[in-house]
Structures are given as structure tokens and as C-alpha cells.
Amino acid sequence: MKVIFSELAKAELDDATHYYEIEFEGLGQRFKENVRQAARRISEYPKAWSIESGEIRKCLLEKFPYKLLYSVEKDHIFIIAVAHLHRKPDYWMDDKQNPE
């Protein structure tokens, strides 16, 4: 199933990648690859992860303190946020963007 990232999710991914790259060369790219792998798993098994709120599901990254918040649409997966686990809970709810 196709995966679409919201503008918020794209910005969060870019910000975190940049931060990790500054901390340690190559770490940003490892973070980005970890997100890609999680998105690939979500596309293969969209309902495998637990519900965060309403119809929004969460997939925890394996090696970083982040989660992908997403919804399962009829023809795609919509990644709402690439959220840090220690950030204010539910911050993304006000910023939710749907491409339709």
C-alpha cells in the first residue's frame, strides 16, 4: 500500500535527521532509514500496530525514541507525524493534515 507523509511529518523527519547528523555523522541517515523501514512494515501490515487515538495508529521505531502516527485510508497509509516519544502528548492532533 502506498505511504504518504503529511507536511508536518516531512518537516519532523527532516528536523530529526538534521539533529542526529549534527550529533554524530551518519546517525541522521540511520534515523531516516529506520523511519523508511517502519513505513515499509506499516504498508505491509497496516493494522498490526496499536491504536493511539480514534483511528490513528502508532508504530514505535526500533532504535530511536520516535513513533510514526498514521491512519489507514482505503488506498494509502497517511503518516500524520514522526513524533518524539518525550514531546508533549497529542501535540499533533491540532496539526493533523489530510491530503484529501
LINTABEL-V741150 format. One record per backbone hydrogen bond with DSSP energy under -1.0 kcal/mol. CO is the residue of the C=O (numbers start at 1). NH is the residue of the N-H. If there is no record, write none. Layout:
co->CO nh->NH
co->CO nh->NH
This chain:
co->2 nh->77
co->4 nh->79
co->6 nh->10
co->7 nh->11
co->8 nh->12
co->9 nh->13
co->10 nh->14
co->11 nh->15
co->12 nh->16
co->13 nh->17
co->14 nh->18
co->15 nh->19
co->16 nh->20
co->17 nh->21
co->18 nh->22
co->19 nh->23
co->20 nh->24
co->24 nh->27
co->26 nh->30
co->27 nh->31
co->28 nh->32
co->29 nh->33
co->30 nh->34
co->31 nh->35
co->32 nh->36
co->33 nh->37
co->34 nh->38
co->35 nh->39
co->36 nh->40
co->37 nh->41
co->38 nh->42
co->39 nh->43
co->40 nh->44
co->41 nh->45
co->45 nh->48
co->50 nh->58
co->53 nh->56
co->56 nh->52
co->56 nh->53
co->57 nh->70
co->59 nh->68
co->64 nh->66
co->65 nh->85
co->66 nh->61
co->67 nh->83
co->68 nh->59
co->69 nh->80
co->69 nh->81
co->70 nh->57
co->71 nh->78
co->76 nh->73
co->77 nh->4
co->78 nh->71
co->79 nh->6
co->81 nh->69
co->83 nh->67
co->84 nh->87
co->88 nh->91
co->90 nh->93
